Amino acid sequence: MKPTKRSLLFFACMFAVSVGLSGALYAEALDITAVAPALAVTFQKSLPPVWLVTPFIALLVMIATGPLLFHRFWDRHYPKVSVGLGFIVACYYGLLMDGGWHVLEHTLEEYLSFIALISSLFVVSGGILIRIERKGTPLMNALLLFFGAIISNLVGTTGASMLLIRPYMRINKGRLKPFHIVFFIFIVSNIGGALTPIGDPPLFLGFLKGVPFFWVLPKVWLPWLITVAGLLLIFIILDVKRGTGDMKGAEVNGGVSITGRRNFLFLAVIIAAVFLDPAVIEGIPSLQKLFHLPFGIRELIMFMVAIAAYKFSNHEAFKGNEFNFEPIKEVAFLFIGIFATMIPALELIGYYASSHAADFSVSRFYWLTGALSGVLDNAPTYLNFFAGALGKFGLDIGSPEDIRHFATGVASPLQGDVSSDIYLMAISIAAVFFGAMTYIGNAPNFMVKNIAAQADVDVPDFLEYIYKYSLPILLPFFILLWVLFFNY
C-alpha cells in the first residue's frame, strides 16, 4: 500500500474510533445524569485543580524543546507524548470530575471540527498547483502577502495559507530565509483574516453567537491596515537586504498558471459548509442532537470533500506540490493533545474572566485575551472573555439579542467607562492578532511551518520564532494598537 493511501486509511480509522469513543462518552453521560440530575448544577460550580494544567505546560515545553534538544526521540515518539499527556487529563475528567464526560464530548466535537476543516483544506489545496513565473522580488513578495491577507477574509486564514504557501516558496527558491515563512504566518495565517467572520475561528464563533456579519469590517479595518502595512514595510526592508540569493531559472516577466482548477469547486463547497450550522441557517438538522454524534453535517461534508479531492484531483498538481500527509499527521497528533490538555486551563481562565469581569478595563480585556490567545486556542479564549465582558454590562452570551445590543454599543454602567462595542473590538482584535505570537496560537501556523520544513526550508524552532520574531516585531505593533484604540 502506498504511503498516501496508508495515511488516508489512518485518518479514516481515527475518525471511526472518535465516533465510537464519543458514543461511549455520551452513553456514560446519560447514565450519570439519570442517576444524579443535580450534577448539571454542580458542574457549573466545580473547577479542576490548578495542578491539572501541568500536562498542558509539559506539552508546550516539549513542542518547544523537542525538535531542538532531543529531535530523534521527538520525531519518533511525539504522537505517544501528545496522546499520553492528553489521556491523563481525559482520565481525570472522565473519572473524577462531575460532568467531566460532557466536557470531553464537547472537546471531541471541537477537535473533529478543527481537523475536518484543516484536513479538507490541506488535501484540496494540495491539488491546486499555482505557478508564478516570476522571481520573488521584495515587491512581488509583498504583493503576494497582501493578496493573501485579502483573500484570507474570503476563504479563511487556513484556506489562504494552504493555497499560497507553496507558490510563495517556489518563487523564492534559492533565497528563502526564516523571516519569509514567519511573515507569511504573521500576515496571511493570522492578522489578514480579521475583517470578516469567515477569516478566523474566533470571529466566526462570535457570528454564530449573534455578532452581525458586517460588524467586523468597519470596526477593525483601521487597526488591520496599520498592522498589515507596517509588517509589509518591515518585510520589504528585510527582503531587500536579503538580495537575490541563489535563484536560478525563474523568468522575470512570466505569467501565472494554475493546474487543478476543479479543486476550486471543492474549496467553494468547504467554505459553504462552514455556514451549515443550526445557529446560522434555521432548519439545519443537528447530527449531535439527533444521533448523538460528535460531528455535524458540516464536518461530514468536509471529510467527504477531503476524500473526494484526494481521489479526483489532478495528480500532476499533487506531484508538483510534493504532496504528502506528513504535515497533517503531525498537526492531528499534536493538536489532539493540545485540545485535551488545555481543557482545565480554559475552564480556570473562563471562571477568572467571569468572576473578575467587573474589575476589568478595556486594557485588561485586550492584553489578557491576547496573551492567552498566543498559547491557547484563540477561539475558546475569545468566547471566555466575550462572556466576561457581556456579564460586566449585565448581558448574557446565550442571548443573540443581548449580543447584538452589545456589538451596537451599550453604555457602560460605570461612570467614565467606554461603550460595549469597544470591549468587543478589543477582544476580537486581540484574539486574532495575538494568534500569530506562537506556532500553536492559530491552526494554520503549525501547518505552514510543517509544509516549509517538508520542503527543506530553514524555519525557526518554537522558541526562536518567539524571541527572534514575534516579540520584537509583533509586540510593538500590539502596543501601538493599545495606545491608539484601547488605552482605557
Secondary structure by P-SEA (a helix, b strand, c coil): ccaaaaaaaaaaaaaaaaaaaaaaaaaaaaaaaaaccaaaaaaaccccccccaaaaaaaaaaaaccccccaaaaaccaaaaaaaaaaaaaaaaaccccaaaaaaaaaaaaaaaaaaaaaaaaaaaaabbbbccccccaaaaaaaaaaaaaacccccaaaaaaacaaaaaaaacccccaaaaaaaaaccccccccccccccaaaaaaaaacccccccccccaaaaaaaaaaaaaaaaaaaaaaccccccccccbbbbbbccccaaaaaaaaaaacccccccccccccccccccccccaaaaaaaaaaaaaaacccaaaaaaacccaaaaaaaaaaaaaaaaaaaaaaaaaaaaaaaacccccaaaaaaaaaaaaacccaaaaaaaaaaaaaaaaccccccaaaaaaaaabbbbcccccccaaaaaaaaaaaaccccccccccccaaaaaaaaaaaacccccccccccccccccccaaaaaaaaaccccc
